[in-house]
Amino acid sequence: MSTEHESWRHEFLQANGLRFHAAIEGEGEPVLMLHGFPENWYAWRHQLPAVADAGYRAVAVDLRGYGLTDRPSQVSDYHIDHLCDDVDGLIAALGDKPLHLVSHDWGGAIAWVFASRRPDRLRSLTVMNAPHPKMFYRHLRRNVRQMLRSWYILFFQIPWLPEAVFGSNPDRQVRKLFRDAAFRKEMFDDEVLAAFAEPMRQPGALTAGINYYRALARDPSNLKQAKEFPDLPMPTMVIWAQNDFALGPELCDGLEKHFIGHYEHHPIDNCSHWVQQEQPEKVNELLLAFLAKVENGL
């Protein structure tokens, strides 16, 4: 990917026994950003400078298995316990104080669980188009439309075939997932698509990303944890693209009942799953306003 207009710096952080690559911009209190599948730190390219300009240290990491971060080889290495330990280790590496956690897609799935286990580690939680575990559990059991939307989770359980499909032509697959699904197709030019397609060509990269889904499905205790997911105490904001091809807006219906602390929900119309990339101006406006409210005690 081109680096001629980058305003951030690239660093490596040691956390949970792994080396994590991060793009970092600004100084001050950390705002840790977790991407989804099949992305990497570059998914936050629009948020890094905006958050830094607001006086924070914006930190967008490559999750384990992605980009320049270490890539364990076993399915079990991507169990949610390890993913949550990664976040805890990253917080320690960034100063070991409670911070603001911002997330999307699989990053959001990790963020939800981490927030339930270590609420003391977070000043605030922002989740974009990643379903609350309890709501997802309900809809997968009762909502036929969401069941059909989630077909890819079953597909990813098949050995080697998903890797073959994505690996046969990463450029085409990325174009279908991002540009073809978007309302604002101009937000996904060839340079952006290459930033997500090129890492897929790295040995083991596709398997690592798909192993998140395999590890999730292989542990039946995940369903029990989702069913019994606790109410969260930290200030929480959910941003939801209403035209997500994989996750329906009904997953947010009644979500406000599952928070002890401050909660706000912001739907964004005419926007695909990749909300912070397709509507960065709106997302940045909402994110900075939310962070300011948290700083001011809401």
C-alpha positions in Angstrom: 0.0 0.0 0.0 1.1 3.6 -0.6 2.7 5.3 2.4 3.3 8.8 0.9 0.4 10.4 2.7 0.6 8.6 6.0 0.5 10.7 9.1 0.9 7.8 11.5 3.9 5.8 12.7 4.3 2.0 12.8 5.4 0.3 16.0 5.4 -3.2 17.5 3.9 -4.0 20.9 4.5 -7.1 23.0 1.3 -8.5 24.4 0.3 -12.0 25.6 3.5 -13.6 24.3 3.0 -12.2 20.7 4.4 -9.3 18.8 1.6 -7.0 17.5 2.0 -4.5 14.7 0.3 -1.2 15.3 -0.2 2.1 13.4 -0.1 4.9 16.0 -0.8 8.6 15.7 -0.9 11.3 18.4 -0.1 11.4 22.0 -2.1 11.3 25.2 -4.7 8.8 26.4 -4.9 5.7 24.2 -7.8 4.8 22.0 -7.3 1.2 21.0 -9.0 0.1 17.7 -9.7 -3.5 16.7 -10.5 -4.4 13.1 -12.6 -7.2 11.6 -12.3 -9.9 8.9 -10.8 -9.7 6.4 -9.2 -6.4 7.3 -6.2 -5.1 9.2 -5.1 -1.9 10.9 -5.8 0.0 7.6 -9.5 -0.2 8.2 -9.0 2.7 10.7 -7.1 5.0 8.3 -9.8 7.7 8.5 -10.1 7.5 12.3 -6.4 7.6 13.2 -5.8 11.3 12.3 -9.2 12.4 13.6 -8.8 10.8 17.0 -5.2 12.0 17.2 -6.2 15.6 16.4 -8.7 15.4 19.3 -5.8 14.9 21.7 -5.6 11.1 22.0 -3.1 8.5 21.1 -4.9 6.5 18.3 -3.7 2.9 18.1 -4.9 0.6 15.3 -3.5 -2.9 15.7 -3.3 -5.9 13.4 -5.1 -8.6 15.4 -3.3 -11.9 15.9 -2.8 -13.7 12.6 -3.2 -10.5 10.6 -0.8 -8.3 8.7 2.6 -8.0 10.5 1.4 -9.4 13.8 2.5 -12.8 14.8 0.5 -15.7 13.3 -0.1 -18.8 15.5 -0.9 -21.8 13.5 -3.5 -23.8 15.4 -7.3 -23.3 15.5 -7.2 -23.3 19.3 -4.8 -20.3 19.2 -7.8 -18.2 18.1 -10.1 -19.1 21.0 -11.9 -16.1 22.5 -9.9 -16.5 25.7 -6.7 -15.9 23.9 -8.2 -12.9 21.9 -9.3 -11.3 25.2 -5.9 -11.9 26.7 -4.4 -10.1 23.7 -6.5 -7.0 24.4 -5.5 -7.1 28.1 -1.9 -7.4 27.1 -2.2 -4.5 24.6 -3.7 -2.3 27.3 -0.7 -3.2 29.5 1.7 -2.3 26.7 0.0 1.1 26.2 0.4 2.2 29.8 -1.6 -0.3 31.8 -4.5 2.1 32.5 -8.2 1.9 31.5 -8.6 3.1 28.0 -11.2 3.7 25.2 -11.8 0.6 23.1 -13.2 1.1 19.6 -14.1 -2.0 17.4 -15.7 -3.3 14.3 -16.8 -6.8 13.1 -14.6 -9.5 14.7 -12.9 -6.7 16.7 -16.3 -5.9 18.1 -17.0 -9.6 19.0 -13.7 -9.6 20.9 -14.5 -6.2 22.5 -18.0 -7.3 23.7 -16.5 -10.3 25.5 -13.5 -8.5 26.9 -15.8 -5.8 28.2 -17.9 -8.4 30.1 -14.8 -10.0 31.6 -12.6 -6.9 32.4 -14.9 -3.9 32.7 -12.3 -2.3 35.0 -9.9 -2.1 32.0 -12.2 0.2 29.9 -13.2 3.8 30.1 -15.6 3.4 27.3 -16.6 0.9 24.6 -17.6 1.6 21.0 -18.8 -1.2 18.8 -19.6 -1.0 15.0 -21.6 -3.7 13.3 -20.7 -6.5 15.6 -23.7 -8.1 17.3 -24.1 -8.1 21.1 -23.6 -11.8 22.1 -27.0 -12.2 23.8 -28.8 -10.6 20.8 -26.9 -12.7 18.3 -27.7 -15.9 20.2 -31.4 -15.0 20.2 -31.6 -14.2 16.5 -29.7 -17.2 15.4 -32.3 -19.3 17.1 -35.4 -17.4 16.0 -34.6 -15.2 13.0 -34.5 -17.2 9.8 -33.3 -14.2 7.8 -30.3 -13.8 10.1 -29.6 -17.5 10.0 -29.4 -17.2 6.2 -27.2 -14.1 6.5 -24.8 -16.0 8.7 -24.3 -18.9 6.2 -20.6 -18.0 5.9 -19.9 -19.1 9.5 -20.8 -22.7 8.5 -18.9 -22.4 5.3 -15.7 -21.4 7.2 -15.9 -24.6 9.2 -15.0 -26.6 6.1 -11.3 -27.6 5.9 -9.2 -25.9 3.2 -12.2 -24.9 0.9 -12.6 -21.3 2.2 -8.9 -20.7 1.8 -9.1 -22.0 -1.7 -12.0 -19.7 -2.6 -10.5 -16.6 -1.1 -6.9 -17.5 -2.1 -7.7 -18.2 -5.8 -8.2 -14.5 -6.5 -7.9 -12.2 -3.4 -8.4 -9.1 -5.6 -11.7 -10.3 -6.8 -12.9 -11.5 -3.4 -12.0 -8.2 -1.8 -13.6 -6.2 -4.5 -16.9 -8.2 -4.1 -16.8 -7.8 -0.3 -15.9 -4.1 -0.1 -16.5 -2.0 -3.3 -19.4 -4.1 -4.8 -21.3 -4.0 -1.5 -20.8 -0.3 -0.8 -23.1 2.6 -1.4 -20.1 5.0 -1.6 -18.0 2.8 -4.0 -15.5 5.6 -4.4 -14.3 5.0 -0.8 -12.8 1.7 -1.9 -10.5 2.6 -4.7 -7.8 0.2 -6.0 -5.3 1.3 -3.4 -7.7 0.6 -0.6 -8.6 -2.8 -2.0 -4.9 -3.7 -2.4 -4.3 -2.9 1.2 -6.7 -5.7 2.1 -6.0 -8.1 -0.7 -2.2 -8.2 -0.5 -2.0 -9.4 3.1 -4.2 -12.4 2.1 -1.3 -13.6 0.0 1.0 -14.0 3.0 1.5 -17.7 4.0 -1.0 -18.7 6.6 -2.9 -15.4 6.6 -6.2 -16.6 5.2 -6.2 -19.6 7.5 -5.5 -17.4 10.5 -8.5 -15.1 9.8 -10.8 -18.0 9.2 -9.6 -19.8 12.3 -11.4 -17.1 14.4 -14.7 -18.6 13.1 -13.5 -22.2 13.5 -12.4 -21.7 17.1 -15.7 -20.0 17.9 -17.8 -22.8 16.5 -15.8 -25.6 18.1 -16.4 -24.5 21.7 -20.0 -25.2 22.7 -19.5 -23.1 25.9 -19.5 -20.0 23.7 -23.3 -20.4 23.3 -23.8 -20.7 27.0 -21.7 -17.6 27.6 -23.7 -15.7 24.9 -27.0 -16.7 26.5 -25.8 -15.5 29.9 -24.0 -12.4 28.8 -24.0 -9.8 31.6 -25.2 -6.2 31.4 -22.3 -3.9 30.9 -21.4 -0.9 33.2 -19.1 1.2 31.1 -20.3 3.9 28.7 -21.1 2.2 25.4 -21.9 3.4 21.9 -23.1 1.2 19.1 -22.8 2.5 15.5 -24.7 0.4 13.0 -24.7 0.5 9.2 -28.3 -0.3 8.3 -27.5 -2.0 5.0 -25.1 -4.6 6.3 -25.2 -7.7 4.1 -24.3 -10.0 7.0 -25.9 -8.5 10.0 -29.4 -7.1 10.1 -30.4 -3.9 12.0 -32.9 -5.9 14.0 -29.9 -7.2 16.0 -30.0 -3.8 17.8 -33.7 -3.9 18.7 -34.1 -3.7 22.5 -30.3 -3.6 23.0 -30.6 -0.8 25.5 -31.9 -3.2 28.1 -28.5 -4.8 28.4 -26.5 -1.9 29.9 -26.2 -0.6 33.4 -24.3 2.4 32.4 -24.7 5.0 29.6 -25.7 3.6 26.2 -26.3 5.2 22.9 -27.2 3.7 19.5 -26.6 5.5 16.1 -27.9 3.9 12.9 -26.4 5.0 9.6 -28.6 4.6 6.6 -27.4 3.8 3.0 -24.2 2.2 4.3 -22.7 -1.2 4.1 -21.0 -3.4 6.7 -17.7 -1.4 6.5 -19.2 1.6 8.2 -16.1 3.4 9.4 -14.6 3.2 6.0 -17.7 4.1 3.9 -19.0 6.8 6.2 -15.8 8.1 8.0 -17.1 11.7 8.4 -20.2 10.5 10.3 -18.4 7.9 12.3 -15.6 10.3 13.3 -18.2 12.9 14.3 -20.1 10.4 16.5 -16.9 8.9 18.0 -15.3 12.2 19.0 -18.6 13.4 20.4 -18.9 10.2 22.5 -15.3 10.4 23.7 -15.9 14.1 24.7 -19.0 13.1 26.7 -17.1 10.4 28.5 -14.3 12.8 29.4 -16.9 15.3 30.7 -18.7 12.7 32.8 -21.6 12.2 30.4 
